[in-house]
Amino acid sequence: MENKGMEKQGNIKHRVITMLDRDELEFLDKLGKDALFSTGHKLSYNEILRALIDFSKEIGLSAQNVDSDEALKRKLFEQIRISLIKPKTV
């Protein structure tokens, strides 16, 4: 099923390895299982992370002047606030 998305986008996919602590991994598991119990489809770690990356791109997140993960979180919240205020163009 995941190959369909690869063919549709025409992009070459690359493997990314990340180190998560137990709490972060449990959170990803919970998101996947919440989707499973409410829709019948369990979201994979890949689907969750890709959606978060796509969301960040769509709201215009940049890492300019960001020097830590905490600074990136603050920048993400700031960008979300800006994107909620900014009128959408059709």
C-alpha positions in Angstrom: 0.0 0.0 0.0 2.8 2.4 0.8 4.3 1.9 -2.7 1.3 3.6 -4.2 2.3 6.8 -2.5 5.9 6.5 -3.7 4.8 6.0 -7.3 2.3 8.8 -7.1 4.7 11.3 -5.8 7.5 10.2 -8.1 10.0 10.9 -5.3 12.8 8.6 -4.2 12.4 7.7 -0.5 15.3 7.8 1.9 15.7 5.9 5.2 16.1 8.1 8.2 17.1 6.6 11.5 16.1 8.5 14.7 16.7 7.9 18.4 13.6 8.4 20.5 13.1 7.9 24.2 10.4 5.6 25.6 7.9 8.5 26.1 8.3 9.7 22.5 7.9 6.2 21.1 4.8 5.5 23.3 3.3 8.8 22.0 3.8 7.7 18.4 2.3 4.3 19.3 -0.7 6.0 20.9 -1.3 8.1 17.8 -1.2 5.1 15.6 -3.5 3.1 17.8 -6.0 6.0 18.3 -6.3 6.1 14.5 -6.7 2.3 14.4 -9.5 2.2 16.9 -11.4 5.2 15.4 -10.9 4.5 11.7 -9.7 0.9 11.3 -6.3 2.1 9.9 -3.2 2.2 12.1 -1.0 5.0 11.3 2.6 3.9 10.9 5.6 5.9 12.3 6.4 6.9 8.8 2.9 8.2 8.1 2.9 10.2 11.4 6.3 11.7 10.8 5.6 12.5 7.1 2.4 14.3 8.1 4.2 16.4 10.7 6.9 17.3 8.2 4.3 18.2 5.5 2.4 20.2 8.1 5.6 22.1 9.0 6.3 22.8 5.4 2.7 24.0 4.7 2.8 26.6 7.6 6.2 27.9 6.4 8.3 26.7 9.3 11.9 27.6 9.0 14.9 27.0 11.3 16.4 30.4 10.9 17.8 31.5 14.3 17.0 28.1 15.9 19.8 26.5 17.9 18.1 23.7 19.8 15.0 21.5 19.8 13.4 23.7 22.4 13.9 26.7 20.1 12.4 24.8 17.2 9.3 24.0 19.3 8.9 27.7 20.2 9.3 28.6 16.5 6.8 25.9 15.5 4.2 27.3 18.0 4.9 30.8 16.8 4.4 29.8 13.1 1.2 28.0 13.9 -0.2 31.1 15.6 0.9 33.2 12.5 -0.7 30.7 10.1 -4.0 30.7 12.1 -4.2 34.5 11.9 -3.1 34.9 8.3 -6.1 34.9 5.9 -6.1 32.0 3.5 -6.0 32.8 -0.2 -8.0 30.8 -2.6 
